[in-house]
Amino acid sequence: MYRFLQRNNKKLLAVFAAFLMIVFILPTTFDQMGGGQNPVLAKLGDGEELHAAELQAAEQDWQLLGNLRAGGGGGAFGGAYPLVYRLGPAAAGEIQNNPRLFILLQREAKRLGITVSADRVNDLITNELQGQTPNDRQSRERLYRAVEGLLLVEGGFHRAASVIKVSEPALKHALAQQTQNITVSLVEFPASNYAPATGPATAPAASAEQVKSQFDKYASLSPQVDPKNNPFGFGYRYPNRVKFQYLSIPRDAVKKAVEASKSDYEWEVEAQKYYLQNQSQFPTTKPAEPEEAPFSLTATRPATTQAAASAPTTRPFAEVRDDAKNRIVTPEVERRVNDIQNRVAAIIAADYLAYRNAVGSTSQPTTAAAPASSLGVPYNSYDYLQRLAQKIQAEQKVLPTVASFDDKLRGTDELKAIEHIGGTFGEDGDFPDYATSLAEPFVPSERQDDAAVLSLFEPSRPMRDNANNVYLFRLTAADPAHAPASPAEVADAINKDLAAAAAYERAKAEATKLLDAGKQSGLKAATASLSPIPPATQRSMLTVGPFPAEVRGALPGLDLKDDALAAFVRGAFELLSVAPPTRDGAKPLALIELPKQGKVYVAELADVTPRAQMAMFGDPKSEVEGRLRQELLQLFQMEWFNFENAKKRLGYASTEPERPREPATPASPRPPRPLL
């Protein structure tokens, strides 16, 4: 016995450790399951109960499904794809975030009468999960159950989605939009013509009540157009804003330093060497001229030699001198830029670490006294960047450019407008988005450890502009998005918006008068009889088109771009659904409103023509109908697989007691990330 114990000592210890683990785990598991019972954790609207064991089993099934790949060498997603993507990536993500949704959708499928045959489950496992089937019986049964649940959910969705139909009016409208070009006649009413400063009407200053009402309604909104609820795009919420400083390494200055490192004669010699060693890089663009043979009394005409076939094909050095020199200088410039960049990064990284260790977390501006840096001035001062530039000039014979934008907080749009750095880009995106999305005060706590997150005064990773100049910036302040505290903060913007809205309403009123007159006599006749309006000019009618529903670029005659152009085109194609006036030969008329741009158009449908490319495909009705149904299915899928919607459909109510939350522990300062 002693020898047995001695010989199997390690194995027995392992078995004993496993036994102890089971002993410790079992009480915890039974405690969670209600002391060995199977408590009810939720109820559905019809009284059906959801027990802890089945909720746990469904969650485990989903985890199992999430690790499986289907499709082999094919499949709708190209090659092997996650098995759960049978429901769609978005649906799979929603269930992953809310595991109980998996069992709710199974219950809902059963209520819809969905059943899954054993043959169908086995076919999927055999054909789609090749090489992923477990050997032991218990694991196979679990796999079978998980796949059956997935097919139930899939079947429930398809059963519910089967009622989706494309209506005939919607199909006709889509066909008209996608297979036809339209031409419209327009009369434009700019709101600027109806502002008090340019017209006889005078608008009283906005009252305190109007200002307060405008502020209360839009203070918490970002300025973004919502055609239904906020057509003017009013909004006074401050975006994420920053203050910053930067240092840049100007490539032209580096090039001058490189060229100054040698005399003109030395560069000439280097260029000739390069030319002779790389003649294939300087081919001629002219055909070789044939050579004439010497004059002969016996020849009836001048002869040509065959030397033309082997004539030189390299351009002479005199023509390519500058090109050859540039091919030597350019790599040297890039090397020097990288050397300077690395030197700057090394100095600023070391000083930032010392600064951070001295003042602690730098996610908010600090008033703590910073010790002198390696350059003799506080790291968090603008003097530091100026001293750093001077040090680099002394070492590298190149003076970096430094700039400070500490005068005010700036959002994304303002950062884009800054010359030079506003158009830079790097590993973490373009500068405006990088600064206003990845500053530490803007980032959720769970992402604070991301390598790209910037603390205040932490140097960014290198950025470059289109000319290949290098930039490193650091944020000196970061103000998260918030609503202004009072109307006084944004009083100028509010008064401007109220005045613009009032001018627009006056323009719309005049346009409506023309619309009503046009319905009686046609737009052309009504426009001719229109009385002069401010600024005392007769209105003229403009014809635009033909154009399709998917306009790219611009429409001649209209000063509209991007979202404004898209809104105009949508409004123009809505004329296809407008009934024309009852008089003979009348054409559909309507207003096209662009409140954000301060423009109203009275539009008349002048002509409709088939799109030439559509004639090649015959009747596109089935294709358009299929595309419309697919769009409806995608919208329905988002709603069907939404956890909150599923709970409402099933009358889900949790019966679990709320667990006390553990007090949150303060997060430790994020370690500085490497610069390069």
C-alpha positions in Angstrom: 0.0 0.0 0.0 2.8 2.3 0.9 4.5 1.7 -2.4 1.3 2.3 -4.2 0.8 5.6 -2.5 4.4 6.5 -3.2 4.2 5.5 -6.8 0.9 7.4 -7.5 1.4 10.3 -5.2 0.9 13.0 -7.8 -2.1 11.4 -9.4 -3.8 11.0 -6.0 -3.1 14.6 -5.2 -4.7 15.8 -8.5 -7.8 13.7 -7.8 -8.1 15.0 -4.3 -7.7 18.6 -5.5 -10.5 18.0 -8.1 -12.7 16.5 -5.4 -12.2 19.5 -3.2 -13.0 21.8 -6.1 -16.3 20.0 -6.7 -17.1 20.2 -2.9 -16.6 23.9 -2.9 -18.4 24.6 -6.2 -21.5 22.6 -5.4 -22.8 24.6 -2.5 -22.3 27.8 -4.5 -24.2 26.4 -7.4 -27.0 25.3 -5.3 -27.1 28.6 -3.5 -27.5 30.4 -6.8 -30.2 27.9 -7.9 -32.2 28.5 -4.8 -30.9 26.0 -2.3 -31.0 23.0 -4.7 -34.4 24.0 -6.1 -35.2 25.5 -9.5 -36.7 28.9 -8.7 -38.9 30.9 -11.1 -36.9 33.9 -12.4 -39.4 35.4 -14.7 -43.0 35.0 -15.9 -44.6 35.6 -19.3 -47.9 37.3 -19.9 -49.9 34.1 -20.2 -48.6 32.8 -16.8 -45.9 30.7 -18.3 -42.8 30.5 -16.0 -39.2 30.7 -16.8 -37.0 28.7 -14.3 -33.4 29.3 -13.4 -32.2 26.0 -14.9 -33.7 26.6 -18.4 -32.5 30.2 -18.5 -29.0 28.9 -17.6 -29.2 26.1 -20.2 -30.3 28.5 -22.9 -27.4 30.9 -22.1 -25.0 27.9 -22.3 -26.6 26.8 -25.6 -26.0 30.2 -27.1 -22.4 30.3 -26.0 -21.9 26.9 -27.6 -23.5 28.1 -30.9 -21.4 31.2 -30.8 -18.2 29.1 -31.0 -19.4 27.1 -34.0 -18.6 27.8 -37.7 -20.8 26.8 -40.5 -20.7 26.9 -44.3 -17.4 25.2 -45.0 -16.2 26.6 -48.2 -19.4 28.4 -49.1 -22.2 30.1 -47.4 -23.9 33.5 -47.6 -21.1 35.2 -45.8 -18.3 33.9 -47.9 -16.5 30.8 -46.6 -17.0 29.6 -43.0 -19.1 32.0 -40.9 -20.4 32.0 -37.3 -23.4 29.7 -37.1 -25.4 32.3 -35.2 -25.2 34.5 -38.3 -28.1 32.5 -39.7 -30.2 35.0 -37.8 -28.1 38.0 -39.1 -25.1 39.7 -37.5 -27.2 42.4 -35.8 -29.6 39.8 -34.4 -26.8 37.7 -33.1 -25.2 40.7 -31.5 -28.5 41.6 -29.7 -28.8 38.0 -28.3 -25.2 38.0 -27.3 -25.8 41.2 -25.3 -29.0 39.9 -23.8 -28.8 36.1 -23.5 -32.3 35.7 -22.2 -33.6 36.8 -25.5 -32.6 33.4 -26.9 -35.2 31.5 -24.8 -37.8 34.2 -25.2 -37.6 33.9 -29.0 -37.9 30.1 -28.7 -41.0 30.4 -26.6 -42.5 32.9 -29.1 -41.7 30.6 -32.0 -43.5 27.7 -30.3 -46.5 30.0 -29.8 -46.5 30.7 -33.5 -46.7 26.9 -34.2 -43.1 26.4 -35.2 -41.7 22.9 -34.8 -38.3 21.6 -35.9 -37.9 18.0 -37.0 -35.1 15.8 -35.9 -34.1 15.3 -39.6 -33.6 19.0 -40.0 -31.4 19.3 -36.9 -29.3 16.3 -38.0 -29.0 17.6 -41.5 -27.6 21.0 -40.3 -25.2 19.3 -37.9 -24.0 16.9 -40.5 -23.7 19.2 -43.5 -22.9 22.6 -41.9 -20.8 21.7 -38.9 -18.4 19.3 -40.5 -15.6 18.2 -38.0 -17.2 20.0 -35.1 -19.5 17.2 -33.8 -18.4 15.9 -30.3 -17.8 12.3 -29.7 -19.5 11.8 -26.3 -23.2 11.4 -26.1 -23.8 14.1 -23.5 -22.1 16.7 -25.6 -23.9 15.6 -28.8 -27.3 15.9 -27.0 -26.4 19.4 -25.8 -25.4 20.4 -29.4 -28.6 18.9 -30.7 -30.6 21.0 -28.2 -28.7 24.2 -29.1 -29.2 23.8 -32.8 -32.9 23.0 -32.4 -33.3 26.2 -30.4 -31.5 28.2 -33.1 -33.8 26.7 -35.8 -36.8 27.5 -33.7 -35.8 31.1 -33.4 -35.1 31.3 -37.2 -38.4 29.7 -38.0 -40.3 32.0 -35.7 -38.8 35.1 -37.4 -39.6 33.8 -40.9 -43.1 33.0 -39.9 -43.7 36.5 -38.5 -41.9 38.1 -41.5 -44.1 36.2 -44.0 -46.8 38.7 -43.6 -44.6 41.5 -44.9 -45.8 42.6 -48.3 -44.9 45.5 -50.6 -47.9 47.7 -51.2 -48.9 48.5 -54.7 -48.6 52.3 -54.2 -45.2 51.9 -52.7 -44.1 49.7 -55.6 -45.4 52.1 -58.1 -43.6 55.0 -56.4 -40.3 53.1 -56.2 -40.6 52.1 -59.9 -41.2 55.7 -60.8 -38.2 56.8 -58.8 -35.8 54.1 -60.0 -36.8 53.8 -63.7 -37.5 57.4 -64.7 -35.9 60.8 -65.0 -37.9 63.9 -64.2 -37.8 67.6 -65.2 -39.2 70.2 -63.0 -40.1 73.9 -63.3 -39.2 76.0 -60.2 -39.6 79.4 -58.7 -37.3 79.9 -55.7 -38.1 81.9 -52.6 -35.0 82.6 -50.5 -35.7 83.5 -46.9 -32.9 86.0 -47.1 -35.1 88.2 -49.3 -37.6 88.4 -46.5 -35.3 89.3 -43.7 -36.0 92.7 -42.1 -32.7 94.2 -43.2 -33.6 93.8 -46.9 -37.3 94.2 -47.1 -40.0 96.6 -46.1 -41.2 94.3 -43.3 -39.6 94.9 -39.9 -39.6 92.1 -37.4 -39.7 93.0 -33.7 -36.8 91.7 -31.5 -37.5 88.3 -30.0 -39.1 88.6 -26.6 -37.7 87.1 -23.4 -40.4 84.4 -23.6 -39.6 83.5 -27.1 -35.9 83.2 -26.3 -36.6 81.0 -23.2 -39.0 78.8 -25.1 -36.4 78.3 -27.9 -33.7 77.5 -25.4 -35.9 75.1 -23.4 -36.8 73.2 -26.6 -33.4 72.9 -28.2 -30.7 73.5 -25.5 -30.1 69.7 -25.1 -30.1 69.0 -28.8 -27.1 69.0 -31.2 -27.7 71.1 -34.3 -28.9 68.4 -36.6 -31.8 68.4 -39.0 -34.8 66.2 -38.3 -37.3 66.8 -41.1 -40.3 66.0 -38.8 -39.3 67.4 -35.4 -36.5 69.9 -36.1 -36.5 70.9 -39.8 -34.3 74.0 -39.2 -31.6 71.9 -37.4 -31.8 74.1 -34.2 -29.6 72.9 -31.4 -27.4 74.6 -28.7 -25.8 71.7 -27.1 -22.0 72.1 -27.0 -20.1 69.2 -28.7 -17.0 67.7 -27.3 -14.5 70.5 -27.4 -10.8 70.9 -26.8 -7.9 73.2 -26.5 -4.5 72.1 -27.8 -1.0 72.8 -28.8 1.1 71.2 -31.5 4.6 70.9 -32.9 5.2 70.1 -36.5 8.3 69.1 -38.5 8.1 71.0 -41.8 9.3 68.8 -44.6 10.5 71.7 -46.8 12.8 72.8 -44.0 14.2 69.3 -43.7 14.8 69.2 -47.4 16.6 72.5 -47.3 18.8 71.2 -44.4 19.6 68.1 -46.4 20.5 70.0 -49.5 22.6 72.4 -47.5 24.7 69.5 -46.2 26.6 69.3 -49.5 27.8 71.8 -52.1 26.2 72.1 -55.5 29.2 70.4 -57.0 28.9 67.5 -54.7 25.2 67.0 -55.5 26.1 67.2 -59.2 28.6 64.4 -58.7 26.1 62.3 -56.7 23.4 62.9 -59.3 25.7 61.7 -62.1 26.6 58.6 -60.2 22.9 57.8 -59.7 22.2 58.5 -63.3 24.9 56.1 -64.6 23.9 53.3 -62.2 20.2 53.6 -62.8 19.7 54.5 -66.5 16.6 52.4 -66.8 14.8 54.9 -64.6 15.3 57.7 -67.2 13.9 56.3 -70.5 13.5 58.6 -73.5 10.0 59.5 -74.7 11.1 60.2 -78.2 11.7 57.5 -80.9 15.4 57.1 -81.9 16.3 58.9 -85.1 17.8 56.7 -87.9 21.3 57.5 -89.0 22.1 58.3 -92.6 24.9 56.2 -94.4 27.8 58.1 -96.0 27.1 59.4 -99.5 27.8 57.0 -102.3 28.0 57.6 -106.1 26.6 54.2 -106.8 23.6 54.6 -104.5 20.4 55.8 -106.0 19.2 57.4 -102.7 20.7 58.0 -99.3 20.9 54.8 -97.3 20.2 54.3 -93.6 22.1 52.1 -91.3 20.5 49.6 -89.0 22.0 51.3 -86.0 18.6 52.9 -85.3 17.4 49.6 -83.8 20.1 49.8 -81.2 20.0 53.6 -80.7 20.2 54.9 -77.1 16.9 54.9 -75.2 18.1 56.9 -72.2 17.5 60.6 -71.8 20.7 62.7 -71.6 21.8 63.7 -68.1 21.3 67.4 -68.8 17.6 66.7 -69.2 17.2 64.7 -66.0 19.8 66.4 -63.7 17.1 67.7 -61.2 15.2 64.4 -61.3 18.3 62.4 -60.5 19.1 64.7 -57.6 15.6 64.4 -56.2 15.8 60.6 -56.3 18.8 60.9 -54.0 17.5 63.7 -51.8 13.9 62.4 -51.2 14.9 59.2 -49.3 17.4 61.2 -47.2 14.7 63.7 -46.4 12.4 61.0 -45.2 15.2 59.5 -43.1 15.9 62.8 -41.5 12.2 63.5 -40.8 12.0 60.1 -39.1 15.1 60.9 -37.0 13.7 64.2 -35.9 10.3 62.7 -35.2 11.9 60.0 -33.0 14.1 62.5 -31.2 11.0 64.7 -30.4 9.0 61.7 -29.3 11.8 60.5 -27.0 12.2 63.9 -25.3 8.5 64.7 -24.9 7.6 61.1 -23.7 10.2 61.2 -20.9 9.1 64.6 -19.8 5.4 63.6 -19.9 6.1 60.6 -17.7 7.9 62.8 -15.2 5.0 65.3 -15.3 2.4 62.7 -14.8 4.2 61.1 -11.9 4.4 64.5 -10.3 0.8 65.6 -10.8 -1.1 62.3 -11.0 -4.1 61.7 -13.3 -4.3 64.3 -16.0 -7.8 63.7 -17.3 -8.8 67.2 -16.1 -6.9 70.4 -16.1 -4.6 70.6 -13.0 -3.5 73.6 -11.0 -0.8 71.5 -9.3 2.7 73.0 -9.7 4.6 71.0 -12.3 8.3 70.6 -11.8 10.7 71.9 -14.4 11.1 69.6 -17.3 14.4 68.5 -18.9 14.2 71.7 -20.9 14.1 73.9 -17.8 10.5 75.0 -18.0 7.2 73.4 -16.8 6.1 70.6 -19.1 2.5 71.8 -19.2 3.5 75.3 -20.5 3.6 76.5 -24.1 7.2 77.6 -23.4 8.0 73.9 -23.2 7.2 73.3 -26.9 9.1 76.5 -27.9 12.2 75.2 -26.0 11.8 71.8 -27.6 11.7 73.4 -31.0 14.9 75.3 -30.2 16.6 72.2 -29.0 15.8 70.3 -32.2 17.1 73.2 -34.3 20.4 73.2 -32.4 20.7 69.4 -32.9 19.2 68.8 -36.3 19.5 72.2 -38.1 15.7 72.2 -38.6 13.3 74.5 -36.6 10.0 72.7 -35.9 6.9 74.9 -36.0 4.9 75.2 -32.8 1.4 76.7 -32.3 -1.0 77.1 -29.5 -4.8 77.1 -29.7 -5.5 77.7 -26.0 -7.7 80.8 -26.7 -11.0 78.9 -26.8 -12.6 75.5 -26.8 -13.2 74.1 -30.3 -15.4 71.3 -31.7 -14.9 69.0 -34.6 -16.0 71.5 -37.3 -13.8 74.3 -35.9 -10.8 72.0 -35.7 -11.3 71.0 -39.4 -11.1 74.7 -40.4 -7.7 75.2 -38.8 -5.0 75.6 -41.4 -2.4 72.9 -41.7 -3.2 70.6 -38.7 -7.0 70.6 -39.5 -6.4 68.2 -42.4 -3.9 65.8 -40.8 -4.4 62.1 -40.3 -2.7 59.2 -38.6 -3.1 55.8 -37.1 -6.0 56.9 -34.9 -8.0 58.7 -37.6 -8.0 62.3 -38.7 -7.1 65.0 -36.2 -10.5 66.6 -35.5 -12.2 63.2 -34.8 -9.1 61.9 -32.9 -9.1 65.0 -30.6 -12.8 65.1 -29.9 -13.5 61.4 -29.5 -10.4 59.9 -27.9 -9.6 62.4 -25.2 -9.7 60.7 -21.8 -12.6 62.9 -20.5 -14.7 61.8 -23.5 -14.1 58.1 -23.3 -16.3 55.7 -21.2 -14.6 54.2 -18.2 -14.5 50.7 -19.7 -12.4 52.0 -22.5 -10.0 54.2 -20.5 -7.2 51.6 -21.0 -7.3 51.7 -24.8 -4.0 52.6 -26.3 -5.3 55.4 -28.4 -6.9 57.3 -25.5 -5.2 60.7 -24.8 -4.8 62.2 -21.3 -4.3 65.9 -21.1 -0.8 67.0 -22.1 -0.1 63.5 -23.3 1.6 63.7 -26.8 -0.3 62.2 -29.6 1.0 59.7 -32.0 2.5 61.3 -35.2 0.1 62.7 -37.7 0.8 63.8 -41.3 -0.8 66.2 -43.7 -1.0 65.8 -47.5 2.4 67.4 -47.9 3.9 64.8 -45.5 4.7 67.3 -42.8 4.7 65.6 -39.3 2.6 66.8 -36.4 2.4 65.9 -32.7 -0.3 67.6 -30.7 -1.3 67.5 -27.0 -4.6 68.5 -25.5 -4.5 71.2 -22.8 -8.2 71.1 -22.0 -11.2 68.9 -22.8 -14.8 69.9 -22.3 -17.3 67.0 -22.7 -20.5 67.7 -24.6 -23.2 69.4 -22.5 -26.1 71.8 -22.8 -25.5 75.5 -22.0 -26.4 76.5 -18.5 -28.6 79.5 -19.5 -30.0 81.2 -22.5 -27.5 84.1 -22.0 -24.7 81.8 -23.1 -26.2 81.3 -26.5 -28.3 84.4 -26.8 -26.8 85.5 -30.1 -27.4 82.1 -31.7 -31.0 82.0 -30.5 -31.8 85.4 -31.8 -30.2 84.6 -35.1 -32.2 81.4 -35.4 -35.5 83.0 -34.5 -34.9 85.7 -37.1 -34.1 83.1 -39.7 -37.2 81.1 -38.9 -39.4 84.2 -39.1 -37.9 85.2 -42.5 -38.4 81.6 -43.7 -42.1 81.6 -42.7 -42.6 84.9 -44.7 -40.9 83.3 -47.7 -43.1 80.2 -47.4 -46.3 82.3 -47.2 -45.4 84.1 -50.4 -44.5 80.7 -52.1 -47.9 79.3 -51.0 -49.6 82.2 -52.7 -47.8 81.4 -55.9 -48.6 77.7 -55.5 -52.4 78.5 -55.2 -52.2 80.7 -58.2 -50.3 78.1 -60.2 -53.0 75.5 -59.5 -55.5 77.9 -61.2 -53.5 79.0 -64.2 -50.2 77.0 -64.3 -46.9 78.0 -62.8 -45.7 79.9 -65.9 -48.7 82.2 -66.1 -48.8 82.7 -62.3 -45.2 83.6 -62.2 -45.6 86.2 -65.0 -48.3 87.9 -63.1 -46.4 87.8 -59.7 -45.9 91.3 -58.3 -42.4 92.4 -57.4 -41.2 91.4 -54.0 -38.2 92.4 -52.0 -35.7 93.2 -53.2 -38.0 94.5 -55.9 -37.2 92.0 -58.6 -39.6 90.0 -60.8 -39.6 86.3 -60.2 -38.4 84.0 -63.0 -39.0 80.4 -63.6 -36.2 77.9 -63.8 -36.3 74.5 -65.5 -34.1 71.8 -64.0 -33.6 68.3 -65.4 -34.0 65.7 -66.5 -32.4 64.0 -63.5 -32.7 60.7 -61.7 -33.6 60.0 -58.0 -29.9 59.3 -57.3 -28.2 62.5 -58.2 -24.5 62.7 -57.9 -22.6 66.0 -57.6 -24.9 68.9 -58.4 -27.8 70.0 -60.5 -27.2 72.9 -62.9 -29.0 76.0 -61.8 -29.3 75.0 -58.2 -26.8 76.0 -55.5 -27.4 72.9 -53.4 -25.0 70.3 -52.2 -25.0 67.1 -50.2 -27.9 66.8 -47.8 -29.7 69.8 -49.2 -29.5 68.4 -52.7 -30.8 65.0 -51.6 -33.7 66.6 -49.8 -34.6 68.7 -52.9 -34.5 65.6 -55.1 -36.7 63.7 -52.7 -39.2 66.5 -52.7 -39.1 66.7 -56.5 -39.8 63.0 -56.9 -42.7 63.4 -54.5 -44.4 65.2 -57.4 -45.0 61.8 -59.0 -47.4 61.1 -56.2 -49.2 64.5 -56.2 -52.5 64.6 -58.0 -52.6 67.4 -60.7 -55.2 70.1 -60.6 -58.5 69.3 -62.3 -58.1 71.8 -65.1 -57.2 70.5 -68.6 -53.5 69.9 -69.1 -52.6 70.7 -65.5 -49.4 69.3 -64.0 -48.7 68.4 -60.4 -47.4 71.3 -58.2 -46.1 71.3 -54.7 -43.8 73.2 -52.4 -40.3 71.8 -51.8 -39.1 73.1 -48.4 -35.5 73.4 -47.3 -35.7 75.2 -43.9 -32.1 74.6 -43.0 -30.9 76.3 -46.2 -33.6 79.0 -46.0 -35.2 78.2 -49.3 -38.7 77.3 -50.5 -39.4 76.2 -54.1 -42.7 76.2 -55.9 -42.2 73.1 -58.2 -44.2 71.9 -61.1 -43.6 68.5 -62.8 -42.6 69.4 -66.3 -41.7 66.1 -67.8 -41.1 62.4 -67.1 -38.9 60.3 -69.3 -37.6 56.7 -69.0 -34.0 56.2 -67.9 -32.1 54.9 -70.9 -30.2 52.2 -69.0 -33.4 50.7 -67.7 -34.5 49.8 -71.3 -31.7 47.2 -71.4 -33.2 45.1 -68.5 -36.8 44.9 -69.6 -39.4 45.1 -66.9 -37.6 45.9 -63.6 -40.8 45.4 -61.5 -39.7 42.1 -59.8 -36.2 43.4 -59.1 -37.5 46.6 -57.5 -40.2 44.7 -55.5 -37.5 42.3 -54.2 -35.3 45.2 -53.1 -38.2 46.9 -51.3 -39.2 43.7 -49.5 -35.5 43.2 -48.5 -35.5 46.7 -47.0 -38.7 46.0 -45.1 -37.3 42.7 -43.8 -34.2 44.4 -42.5 -36.3 47.0 -40.6 -38.6 44.2 -39.3 -35.6 42.2 -38.2 -34.2 45.0 -36.1 -37.5 45.3 -34.3 -38.2 41.6 -34.0 -34.8 40.8 -32.4 -34.8 43.8 -30.0 -34.8 42.5 -26.4 -37.1 45.2 -25.1 -39.6 44.6 -27.9 -39.6 40.8 -27.3 -40.2 41.3 -23.6 -43.2 43.5 -24.5 -44.6 41.0 -27.0 -44.4 38.2 -24.5 -45.4 40.1 -21.4 -42.1 39.3 -19.7 -41.7 40.2 -16.1 -38.7 39.4 -13.9 -39.3 37.9 -10.5 -35.7 38.1 -9.3 -35.0 40.2 -6.3 -32.6 43.0 -6.9 -29.1 42.2 -5.8 -27.2 44.9 -3.9 -24.6 46.6 -6.0 -21.0 46.4 -4.8 -19.4 49.8 -4.3 -17.3 50.8 -7.3 -13.6 51.0 -6.7 -11.9 54.1 -8.0 -10.0 53.4 -11.2 -6.3 53.6 -11.1 -4.6 56.1 -13.4 -4.2 54.8 -16.9 -0.5 54.1 -17.7 0.8 56.2 -20.5 0.8 54.5 -23.9 3.8 54.2 -26.2 4.2 57.0 -28.7 5.4 54.9 -31.6 
